[in-house]
Amino acid sequence: MESVLKLVSDKTGYPRDMLDPDLDLEADLGIDTVKQAEVFALVRETFNIPRQDTLKLRDYPTLRHVSGL
């Protein structure tokens, strides 16, 4: 989880202490769909997770969901 939070902090500019794992990426943090896709790509690349064409951003609304990828 901490590694994902650090990646998101670096990518979005949000201070790490503002990134509660249960906050909604779009509604609470204002991270738009394009930035969410960039974050997902960075997480996939960093942790060597294969691309899944069936993955939907809306199924991963919080950082807690994202860290479970």
HTML snippet that shows the backbone in 3Dmol.js (N, CA, C, O; Angstrom):
<script src="https://3Dmol.org/build/3Dmol-min.js"></script>
<div id="view" style="width:600px;height:400px;position:relative"></div>
<script>
const pdb = `
ATOM      1  N   MET A   1       0.829  -1.197   0.000  1.00  0.00           N
ATOM      2  CA  MET A   1       0.000   0.000   0.000  1.00  0.00           C
ATOM      3  C   MET A   1       0.873   1.259   0.000  1.00  0.00           C
ATOM      4  O   MET A   1       0.622   2.197  -0.757  1.00  0.00           O
ATOM      5  N   GLU A   2       1.888   1.269   0.848  1.00  0.00           N
ATOM      6  CA  GLU A   2       2.722   2.473   0.960  1.00  0.00           C
ATOM      7  C   GLU A   2       3.397   2.814  -0.363  1.00  0.00           C
ATOM      8  O   GLU A   2       3.533   3.989  -0.704  1.00  0.00           O
ATOM      9  N   SER A   3       3.815   1.807  -1.101  1.00  0.00           N
ATOM     10  CA  SER A   3       4.453   2.049  -2.397  1.00  0.00           C
ATOM     11  C   SER A   3       3.476   2.691  -3.379  1.00  0.00           C
ATOM     12  O   SER A   3       3.853   3.588  -4.134  1.00  0.00           O
ATOM     13  N   VAL A   4       2.238   2.242  -3.372  1.00  0.00           N
ATOM     14  CA  VAL A   4       1.214   2.825  -4.246  1.00  0.00           C
ATOM     15  C   VAL A   4       0.950   4.269  -3.840  1.00  0.00           C
ATOM     16  O   VAL A   4       0.847   5.143  -4.701  1.00  0.00           O
ATOM     17  N   LEU A   5       0.842   4.527  -2.554  1.00  0.00           N
ATOM     18  CA  LEU A   5       0.598   5.892  -2.089  1.00  0.00           C
ATOM     19  C   LEU A   5       1.738   6.824  -2.497  1.00  0.00           C
ATOM     20  O   LEU A   5       1.495   7.970  -2.873  1.00  0.00           O
ATOM     21  N   LYS A   6       2.964   6.345  -2.427  1.00  0.00           N
ATOM     22  CA  LYS A   6       4.119   7.150  -2.839  1.00  0.00           C
ATOM     23  C   LYS A   6       4.059   7.442  -4.332  1.00  0.00           C
ATOM     24  O   LYS A   6       4.306   8.574  -4.750  1.00  0.00           O
ATOM     25  N   LEU A   7       3.733   6.438  -5.141  1.00  0.00           N
ATOM     26  CA  LEU A   7       3.609   6.645  -6.586  1.00  0.00           C
ATOM     27  C   LEU A   7       2.543   7.688  -6.906  1.00  0.00           C
ATOM     28  O   LEU A   7       2.760   8.579  -7.728  1.00  0.00           O
ATOM     29  N   VAL A   8       1.395   7.569  -6.252  1.00  0.00           N
ATOM     30  CA  VAL A   8       0.298   8.509  -6.499  1.00  0.00           C
ATOM     31  C   VAL A   8       0.692   9.911  -6.048  1.00  0.00           C
ATOM     32  O   VAL A   8       0.395  10.890  -6.732  1.00  0.00           O
ATOM     33  N   SER A   9       1.348  10.010  -4.923  1.00  0.00           N
ATOM     34  CA  SER A   9       1.809  11.310  -4.444  1.00  0.00           C
ATOM     35  C   SER A   9       2.756  11.951  -5.457  1.00  0.00           C
ATOM     36  O   SER A   9       2.612  13.127  -5.790  1.00  0.00           O
ATOM     37  N   ASP A  10       3.713  11.180  -5.939  1.00  0.00           N
ATOM     38  CA  ASP A  10       4.667  11.687  -6.926  1.00  0.00           C
ATOM     39  C   ASP A  10       3.976  12.094  -8.224  1.00  0.00           C
ATOM     40  O   ASP A  10       4.327  13.111  -8.822  1.00  0.00           O
ATOM     41  N   LYS A  11       2.995  11.305  -8.662  1.00  0.00           N
ATOM     42  CA  LYS A  11       2.320  11.551  -9.942  1.00  0.00           C
ATOM     43  C   LYS A  11       1.341  12.731  -9.871  1.00  0.00           C
ATOM     44  O   LYS A  11       1.212  13.497 -10.826  1.00  0.00           O
ATOM     45  N   THR A  12       0.655  12.868  -8.730  1.00  0.00           N
ATOM     46  CA  THR A  12      -0.390  13.888  -8.632  1.00  0.00           C
ATOM     47  C   THR A  12       0.054  15.175  -7.946  1.00  0.00           C
ATOM     48  O   THR A  12      -0.563  16.226  -8.120  1.00  0.00           O
ATOM     49  N   GLY A  13       1.124  15.082  -7.169  1.00  0.00           N
ATOM     50  CA  GLY A  13       1.568  16.254  -6.420  1.00  0.00           C
ATOM     51  C   GLY A  13       0.904  16.396  -5.057  1.00  0.00           C
ATOM     52  O   GLY A  13       1.220  17.314  -4.300  1.00  0.00           O
ATOM     53  N   TYR A  14      -0.019  15.483  -4.745  1.00  0.00           N
ATOM     54  CA  TYR A  14      -0.640  15.506  -3.423  1.00  0.00           C
ATOM     55  C   TYR A  14       0.382  15.069  -2.377  1.00  0.00           C
ATOM     56  O   TYR A  14       1.113  14.103  -2.590  1.00  0.00           O
ATOM     57  N   PRO A  15       0.436  15.778  -1.246  1.00  0.00           N
ATOM     58  CA  PRO A  15       1.308  15.303  -0.166  1.00  0.00           C
ATOM     59  C   PRO A  15       0.846  13.919   0.298  1.00  0.00           C
ATOM     60  O   PRO A  15      -0.352  13.642   0.337  1.00  0.00           O
ATOM     61  N   ARG A  16       1.785  13.066   0.644  1.00  0.00           N
ATOM     62  CA  ARG A  16       1.475  11.699   1.058  1.00  0.00           C
ATOM     63  C   ARG A  16       0.451  11.661   2.186  1.00  0.00           C
ATOM     64  O   ARG A  16      -0.421  10.792   2.194  1.00  0.00           O
ATOM     65  N   ASP A  17       0.543  12.594   3.142  1.00  0.00           N
ATOM     66  CA  ASP A  17      -0.364  12.569   4.298  1.00  0.00           C
ATOM     67  C   ASP A  17      -1.812  12.910   3.935  1.00  0.00           C
ATOM     68  O   ASP A  17      -2.713  12.692   4.746  1.00  0.00           O
ATOM     69  N   MET A  18      -2.049  13.439   2.737  1.00  0.00           N
ATOM     70  CA  MET A  18      -3.416  13.723   2.285  1.00  0.00           C
ATOM     71  C   MET A  18      -4.060  12.516   1.611  1.00  0.00           C
ATOM     72  O   MET A  18      -5.272  12.510   1.394  1.00  0.00           O
ATOM     73  N   LEU A  19      -3.286  11.512   1.280  1.00  0.00           N
ATOM     74  CA  LEU A  19      -3.772  10.385   0.493  1.00  0.00           C
ATOM     75  C   LEU A  19      -4.254   9.251   1.390  1.00  0.00           C
ATOM     76  O   LEU A  19      -3.549   8.263   1.600  1.00  0.00           O
ATOM     77  N   ASP A  20      -5.445   9.407   1.905  1.00  0.00           N
ATOM     78  CA  ASP A  20      -6.069   8.338   2.685  1.00  0.00           C
ATOM     79  C   ASP A  20      -6.506   7.251   1.709  1.00  0.00           C
ATOM     80  O   ASP A  20      -7.140   7.558   0.699  1.00  0.00           O
ATOM     81  N   PRO A  21      -6.182   5.988   1.984  1.00  0.00           N
ATOM     82  CA  PRO A  21      -6.507   4.902   1.053  1.00  0.00           C
ATOM     83  C   PRO A  21      -7.993   4.747   0.745  1.00  0.00           C
ATOM     84  O   PRO A  21      -8.349   4.134  -0.262  1.00  0.00           O
ATOM     85  N   ASP A  22      -8.870   5.293   1.598  1.00  0.00           N
ATOM     86  CA  ASP A  22     -10.309   5.120   1.381  1.00  0.00           C
ATOM     87  C   ASP A  22     -10.984   6.317   0.714  1.00  0.00           C
ATOM     88  O   ASP A  22     -12.197   6.301   0.506  1.00  0.00           O
ATOM     89  N   LEU A  23     -10.224   7.346   0.380  1.00  0.00           N
ATOM     90  CA  LEU A  23     -10.808   8.481  -0.325  1.00  0.00           C
ATOM     91  C   LEU A  23     -11.056   8.108  -1.783  1.00  0.00           C
ATOM     92  O   LEU A  23     -10.258   7.405  -2.403  1.00  0.00           O
ATOM     93  N   ASP A  24     -12.166   8.586  -2.314  1.00  0.00           N
ATOM     94  CA  ASP A  24     -12.492   8.361  -3.719  1.00  0.00           C
ATOM     95  C   ASP A  24     -11.553   9.212  -4.573  1.00  0.00           C
ATOM     96  O   ASP A  24     -11.403  10.412  -4.340  1.00  0.00           O
ATOM     97  N   LEU A  25     -10.927   8.582  -5.556  1.00  0.00           N
ATOM     98  CA  LEU A  25      -9.954   9.284  -6.391  1.00  0.00           C
ATOM     99  C   LEU A  25     -10.545  10.506  -7.082  1.00  0.00           C
ATOM    100  O   LEU A  25      -9.933  11.573  -7.108  1.00  0.00           O
ATOM    101  N   GLU A  26     -11.727  10.340  -7.636  1.00  0.00           N
ATOM    102  CA  GLU A  26     -12.333  11.452  -8.380  1.00  0.00           C
ATOM    103  C   GLU A  26     -13.121  12.383  -7.470  1.00  0.00           C
ATOM    104  O   GLU A  26     -12.890  13.592  -7.476  1.00  0.00           O
ATOM    105  N   ALA A  27     -14.042  11.842  -6.695  1.00  0.00           N
ATOM    106  CA  ALA A  27     -14.932  12.675  -5.893  1.00  0.00           C
ATOM    107  C   ALA A  27     -14.197  13.401  -4.762  1.00  0.00           C
ATOM    108  O   ALA A  27     -14.435  14.588  -4.535  1.00  0.00           O
ATOM    109  N   ASP A  28     -13.309  12.701  -4.053  1.00  0.00           N
ATOM    110  CA  ASP A  28     -12.638  13.303  -2.904  1.00  0.00           C
ATOM    111  C   ASP A  28     -11.333  14.006  -3.257  1.00  0.00           C
ATOM    112  O   ASP A  28     -11.006  15.047  -2.687  1.00  0.00           O
ATOM    113  N   LEU A  29     -10.595  13.432  -4.197  1.00  0.00           N
ATOM    114  CA  LEU A  29      -9.279  13.980  -4.532  1.00  0.00           C
ATOM    115  C   LEU A  29      -9.259  14.781  -5.828  1.00  0.00           C
ATOM    116  O   LEU A  29      -8.288  15.485  -6.104  1.00  0.00           O
ATOM    117  N   GLY A  30     -10.326  14.679  -6.630  1.00  0.00           N
ATOM    118  CA  GLY A  30     -10.394  15.440  -7.872  1.00  0.00           C
ATOM    119  C   GLY A  30      -9.441  14.941  -8.949  1.00  0.00           C
ATOM    120  O   GLY A  30      -9.049  15.701  -9.835  1.00  0.00           O
ATOM    121  N   ILE A  31      -9.066  13.666  -8.876  1.00  0.00           N
ATOM    122  CA  ILE A  31      -8.175  13.088  -9.884  1.00  0.00           C
ATOM    123  C   ILE A  31      -9.034  12.629 -11.052  1.00  0.00           C
ATOM    124  O   ILE A  31      -9.816  11.686 -10.932  1.00  0.00           O
ATOM    125  N   ASP A  32      -8.879  13.312 -12.193  1.00  0.00           N
ATOM    126  CA  ASP A  32      -9.732  13.005 -13.339  1.00  0.00           C
ATOM    127  C   ASP A  32      -9.355  11.668 -13.978  1.00  0.00           C
ATOM    128  O   ASP A  32      -8.346  11.057 -13.626  1.00  0.00           O
ATOM    129  N   THR A  33     -10.173  11.237 -14.909  1.00  0.00           N
ATOM    130  CA  THR A  33     -10.025   9.923 -15.540  1.00  0.00           C
ATOM    131  C   THR A  33      -8.680   9.781 -16.242  1.00  0.00           C
ATOM    132  O   THR A  33      -8.064   8.717 -16.183  1.00  0.00           O
ATOM    133  N   VAL A  34      -8.222  10.825 -16.899  1.00  0.00           N
ATOM    134  CA  VAL A  34      -6.939  10.753 -17.601  1.00  0.00           C
ATOM    135  C   VAL A  34      -5.813  10.514 -16.604  1.00  0.00           C
ATOM    136  O   VAL A  34      -4.960   9.655 -16.826  1.00  0.00           O
ATOM    137  N   LYS A  35      -5.804  11.262 -15.516  1.00  0.00           N
ATOM    138  CA  LYS A  35      -4.763  11.108 -14.499  1.00  0.00           C
ATOM    139  C   LYS A  35      -4.877   9.737 -13.824  1.00  0.00           C
ATOM    140  O   LYS A  35      -3.861   9.122 -13.502  1.00  0.00           O
ATOM    141  N   GLN A  36      -6.110   9.254 -13.609  1.00  0.00           N
ATOM    142  CA  GLN A  36      -6.291   7.918 -13.039  1.00  0.00           C
ATOM    143  C   GLN A  36      -5.673   6.862 -13.953  1.00  0.00           C
ATOM    144  O   GLN A  36      -5.004   5.944 -13.480  1.00  0.00           O
ATOM    145  N   ALA A  37      -5.896   6.991 -15.251  1.00  0.00           N
ATOM    146  CA  ALA A  37      -5.324   6.035 -16.209  1.00  0.00           C
ATOM    147  C   ALA A  37      -3.798   6.086 -16.164  1.00  0.00           C
ATOM    148  O   ALA A  37      -3.140   5.049 -16.258  1.00  0.00           O
ATOM    149  N   GLU A  38      -3.236   7.279 -16.022  1.00  0.00           N
ATOM    150  CA  GLU A  38      -1.787   7.417 -15.916  1.00  0.00           C
ATOM    151  C   GLU A  38      -1.271   6.748 -14.644  1.00  0.00           C
ATOM    152  O   GLU A  38      -0.230   6.090 -14.661  1.00  0.00           O
ATOM    153  N   VAL A  39      -2.000   6.919 -13.544  1.00  0.00           N
ATOM    154  CA  VAL A  39      -1.619   6.293 -12.275  1.00  0.00           C
ATOM    155  C   VAL A  39      -1.669   4.774 -12.409  1.00  0.00           C
ATOM    156  O   VAL A  39      -0.748   4.084 -11.971  1.00  0.00           O
ATOM    157  N   PHE A  40      -2.734   4.249 -13.009  1.00  0.00           N
ATOM    158  CA  PHE A  40      -2.855   2.806 -13.206  1.00  0.00           C
ATOM    159  C   PHE A  40      -1.696   2.289 -14.048  1.00  0.00           C
ATOM    160  O   PHE A  40      -1.117   1.250 -13.731  1.00  0.00           O
ATOM    161  N   ALA A  41      -1.352   2.999 -15.113  1.00  0.00           N
ATOM    162  CA  ALA A  41      -0.241   2.578 -15.971  1.00  0.00           C
ATOM    163  C   ALA A  41       1.065   2.572 -15.183  1.00  0.00           C
ATOM    164  O   ALA A  41       1.879   1.663 -15.342  1.00  0.00           O
ATOM    165  N   LEU A  42       1.269   3.566 -14.346  1.00  0.00           N
ATOM    166  CA  LEU A  42       2.471   3.635 -13.532  1.00  0.00           C
ATOM    167  C   LEU A  42       2.526   2.487 -12.520  1.00  0.00           C
ATOM    168  O   LEU A  42       3.581   1.888 -12.316  1.00  0.00           O
ATOM    169  N   VAL A  43       1.399   2.185 -11.892  1.00  0.00           N
ATOM    170  CA  VAL A  43       1.335   1.066 -10.949  1.00  0.00           C
ATOM    171  C   VAL A  43       1.624  -0.244 -11.685  1.00  0.00           C
ATOM    172  O   VAL A  43       2.402  -1.068 -11.204  1.00  0.00           O
ATOM    173  N   ARG A  44       1.003  -0.437 -12.844  1.00  0.00           N
ATOM    174  CA  ARG A  44       1.252  -1.655 -13.636  1.00  0.00           C
ATOM    175  C   ARG A  44       2.731  -1.792 -13.988  1.00  0.00           C
ATOM    176  O   ARG A  44       3.322  -2.861 -13.833  1.00  0.00           O
ATOM    177  N   GLU A  45       3.315  -0.698 -14.462  1.00  0.00           N
ATOM    178  CA  GLU A  45       4.718  -0.716 -14.866  1.00  0.00           C
ATOM    179  C   GLU A  45       5.637  -0.977 -13.669  1.00  0.00           C
ATOM    180  O   GLU A  45       6.553  -1.795 -13.755  1.00  0.00           O
ATOM    181  N   THR A  46       5.397  -0.292 -12.571  1.00  0.00           N
ATOM    182  CA  THR A  46       6.247  -0.411 -11.390  1.00  0.00           C
ATOM    183  C   THR A  46       6.226  -1.809 -10.796  1.00  0.00           C
ATOM    184  O   THR A  46       7.261  -2.329 -10.377  1.00  0.00           O
ATOM    185  N   PHE A  47       5.040  -2.420 -10.760  1.00  0.00           N
ATOM    186  CA  PHE A  47       4.895  -3.728 -10.128  1.00  0.00           C
ATOM    187  C   PHE A  47       4.798  -4.874 -11.141  1.00  0.00           C
ATOM    188  O   PHE A  47       4.465  -6.006 -10.787  1.00  0.00           O
ATOM    189  N   ASN A  48       5.093  -4.560 -12.401  1.00  0.00           N
ATOM    190  CA  ASN A  48       5.099  -5.568 -13.465  1.00  0.00           C
ATOM    191  C   ASN A  48       3.782  -6.360 -13.522  1.00  0.00           C
ATOM    192  O   ASN A  48       3.775  -7.590 -13.555  1.00  0.00           O
ATOM    193  N   ILE A  49       2.684  -5.620 -13.532  1.00  0.00           N
ATOM    194  CA  ILE A  49       1.350  -6.222 -13.606  1.00  0.00           C
ATOM    195  C   ILE A  49       0.922  -6.224 -15.075  1.00  0.00           C
ATOM    196  O   ILE A  49       0.949  -5.178 -15.724  1.00  0.00           O
ATOM    197  N   PRO A  50       0.534  -7.367 -15.599  1.00  0.00           N
ATOM    198  CA  PRO A  50       0.126  -7.406 -17.009  1.00  0.00           C
ATOM    199  C   PRO A  50      -1.133  -6.567 -17.261  1.00  0.00           C
ATOM    200  O   PRO A  50      -2.004  -6.446 -16.399  1.00  0.00           O
ATOM    201  N   ARG A  51      -1.198  -6.006 -18.441  1.00  0.00           N
ATOM    202  CA  ARG A  51      -2.364  -5.216 -18.839  1.00  0.00           C
ATOM    203  C   ARG A  51      -3.592  -6.116 -18.914  1.00  0.00           C
ATOM    204  O   ARG A  51      -3.529  -7.240 -19.412  1.00  0.00           O
ATOM    205  N   GLN A  52      -4.709  -5.598 -18.411  1.00  0.00           N
ATOM    206  CA  GLN A  52      -5.975  -6.329 -18.460  1.00  0.00           C
ATOM    207  C   GLN A  52      -6.994  -5.468 -19.200  1.00  0.00           C
ATOM    208  O   GLN A  52      -7.449  -4.451 -18.678  1.00  0.00           O
ATOM    209  N   ASP A  53      -7.345  -5.874 -20.401  1.00  0.00           N
ATOM    210  CA  ASP A  53      -8.251  -5.085 -21.221  1.00  0.00           C
ATOM    211  C   ASP A  53      -9.653  -4.984 -20.628  1.00  0.00           C
ATOM    212  O   ASP A  53     -10.408  -4.079 -20.986  1.00  0.00           O
ATOM    213  N   THR A  54     -10.010  -5.891 -19.733  1.00  0.00           N
ATOM    214  CA  THR A  54     -11.339  -5.871 -19.128  1.00  0.00           C
ATOM    215  C   THR A  54     -11.409  -4.974 -17.893  1.00  0.00           C
ATOM    216  O   THR A  54     -12.492  -4.764 -17.348  1.00  0.00           O
ATOM    217  N   LEU A  55     -10.277  -4.447 -17.448  1.00  0.00           N
ATOM    218  CA  LEU A  55     -10.244  -3.578 -16.272  1.00  0.00           C
ATOM    219  C   LEU A  55     -10.976  -2.266 -16.545  1.00  0.00           C
ATOM    220  O   LEU A  55     -10.791  -1.647 -17.592  1.00  0.00           O
ATOM    221  N   LYS A  56     -11.791  -1.860 -15.611  1.00  0.00           N
ATOM    222  CA  LYS A  56     -12.525  -0.585 -15.713  1.00  0.00           C
ATOM    223  C   LYS A  56     -12.109   0.308 -14.550  1.00  0.00           C
ATOM    224  O   LYS A  56     -12.109  -0.126 -13.398  1.00  0.00           O
ATOM    225  N   LEU A  57     -11.758   1.546 -14.849  1.00  0.00           N
ATOM    226  CA  LEU A  57     -11.353   2.479 -13.804  1.00  0.00           C
ATOM    227  C   LEU A  57     -12.418   2.616 -12.723  1.00  0.00           C
ATOM    228  O   LEU A  57     -12.096   2.733 -11.541  1.00  0.00           O
ATOM    229  N   ARG A  58     -13.667   2.602 -13.122  1.00  0.00           N
ATOM    230  CA  ARG A  58     -14.753   2.780 -12.156  1.00  0.00           C
ATOM    231  C   ARG A  58     -14.819   1.651 -11.124  1.00  0.00           C
ATOM    232  O   ARG A  58     -15.425   1.811 -10.064  1.00  0.00           O
ATOM    233  N   ASP A  59     -14.196   0.511 -11.436  1.00  0.00           N
ATOM    234  CA  ASP A  59     -14.165  -0.603 -10.488  1.00  0.00           C
ATOM    235  C   ASP A  59     -13.094  -0.420  -9.409  1.00  0.00           C
ATOM    236  O   ASP A  59     -13.010  -1.220  -8.477  1.00  0.00           O
ATOM    237  N   TYR A  60     -12.283   0.623  -9.532  1.00  0.00           N
ATOM    238  CA  TYR A  60     -11.191   0.902  -8.596  1.00  0.00           C
ATOM    239  C   TYR A  60     -11.266   2.366  -8.145  1.00  0.00           C
ATOM    240  O   TYR A  60     -10.399   3.168  -8.492  1.00  0.00           O
ATOM    241  N   PRO A  61     -12.291   2.707  -7.381  1.00  0.00           N
ATOM    242  CA  PRO A  61     -12.523   4.108  -7.045  1.00  0.00           C
ATOM    243  C   PRO A  61     -11.601   4.686  -5.975  1.00  0.00           C
ATOM    244  O   PRO A  61     -11.475   5.907  -5.871  1.00  0.00           O
ATOM    245  N   THR A  62     -10.959   3.842  -5.182  1.00  0.00           N
ATOM    246  CA  THR A  62     -10.097   4.338  -4.092  1.00  0.00           C
ATOM    247  C   THR A  62      -8.692   3.780  -4.241  1.00  0.00           C
ATOM    248  O   THR A  62      -8.458   2.840  -5.000  1.00  0.00           O
ATOM    249  N   LEU A  63      -7.767   4.373  -3.507  1.00  0.00           N
ATOM    250  CA  LEU A  63      -6.396   3.869  -3.531  1.00  0.00           C
ATOM    251  C   LEU A  63      -6.308   2.477  -2.891  1.00  0.00           C
ATOM    252  O   LEU A  63      -5.434   1.689  -3.252  1.00  0.00           O
ATOM    253  N   ARG A  64      -7.178   2.175  -1.973  1.00  0.00           N
ATOM    254  CA  ARG A  64      -7.212   0.836  -1.395  1.00  0.00           C
ATOM    255  C   ARG A  64      -7.558  -0.189  -2.489  1.00  0.00           C
ATOM    256  O   ARG A  64      -6.974  -1.271  -2.539  1.00  0.00           O
ATOM    257  N   HIS A  65      -8.508   0.164  -3.357  1.00  0.00           N
ATOM    258  CA  HIS A  65      -8.846  -0.728  -4.477  1.00  0.00           C
ATOM    259  C   HIS A  65      -7.665  -0.854  -5.435  1.00  0.00           C
ATOM    260  O   HIS A  65      -7.337  -1.952  -5.883  1.00  0.00           O
ATOM    261  N   VAL A  66      -7.029   0.270  -5.745  1.00  0.00           N
ATOM    262  CA  VAL A  66      -5.911   0.265  -6.678  1.00  0.00           C
ATOM    263  C   VAL A  66      -4.768  -0.600  -6.141  1.00  0.00           C
ATOM    264  O   VAL A  66      -4.148  -1.340  -6.905  1.00  0.00           O
ATOM    265  N   SER A  67      -4.487  -0.520  -4.861  1.00  0.00           N
ATOM    266  CA  SER A  67      -3.375  -1.284  -4.299  1.00  0.00           C
ATOM    267  C   SER A  67      -3.650  -2.784  -4.321  1.00  0.00           C
ATOM    268  O   SER A  67      -2.729  -3.585  -4.159  1.00  0.00           O
ATOM    269  N   GLY A  68      -4.908  -3.169  -4.522  1.00  0.00           N
ATOM    270  CA  GLY A  68      -5.254  -4.580  -4.606  1.00  0.00           C
ATOM    271  C   GLY A  68      -5.119  -5.155  -5.992  1.00  0.00           C
ATOM    272  O   GLY A  68      -5.396  -6.337  -6.194  1.00  0.00           O
ATOM    273  N   LEU A  69      -4.703  -4.359  -6.953  1.00  0.00           N
ATOM    274  CA  LEU A  69      -4.552  -4.823  -8.340  1.00  0.00           C
ATOM    275  C   LEU A  69      -3.586  -5.977  -8.426  1.00  0.00           C
ATOM    276  O   LEU A  69      -3.337  -6.494  -9.515  1.00  0.00           O
TER     277      LEU A  69
END
`;
const viewer = $3Dmol.createViewer("view");
viewer.addModel(pdb, "pdb");
viewer.setStyle({}, {cartoon: {color: "spectrum"}});
viewer.zoomTo();
viewer.render();
</script>
